Amino acid sequence: MARVHETGVKDVFSFLDAGDTARLSAHVEARPQAAAIRNMQNVSPIMYALYRRNYDAVVILRNRLISIDLCEAAALGEAITTRELLAQRVDVNGYSPDGFTPLALASFFGRTQVVELLLAAGADPNLVSKNAAGICAIHGAAAGRHTEIVQMLIAAGADVNRFQADGQSALSIAMRNGEEDLVKILTARPYNRKS
């Protein structure tokens, strides 16, 4: 993988920061390898664009990438690519370079079909991210307001009482967001084992 100190790398992330999709498109057209580099936090341009919800940039970058990893496929909601990677025995419980599991990424971005595939392949819903966020998939699903995914994770054994690094639980996230349906799900017995 190319790193941030190499020629052209700063430009890709600068264009993403500026939301300049025209210059981003021209840049990756001239330098297709720029779509596959990583910044100092080890985040690829396509994940950087996804985290910022810049979907036009996501499309531009995806059209330039020959291959993506399982975490990127999960975040993008690419069920076919996810199936192919799982068939190749890619670690379903592996971590993205910035510390998230494929299941946590799919859960946060609301990729229901991919969540289902990952759980069926043995994804552990209680794995904690290897970064400062310290989240599990259920935290991402609650933050993304994805009720169906929260239910899927609970059915797969997600611990609804687990706290992320900042001390919030899925329940406190749902309450903060005013998600009454999620609050009911997260406080229902037998899921909430503390009550």
Secondary structure by P-SEA (a helix, b strand, c coil): cccccccaaaaaaaaaaacaaaaaaaaaaaccccccccccccccaaaaaaaacaaaaaaaaaaacccccaaaaaaacaaaaaaaaaaacccccccccccccaaaaaaaacaaaaaaaaaaacccccccccccccccaaaaaaaaccaaaaaaaaaacccccccccccccaaaaaaaacaaaaaaaaacccccccc
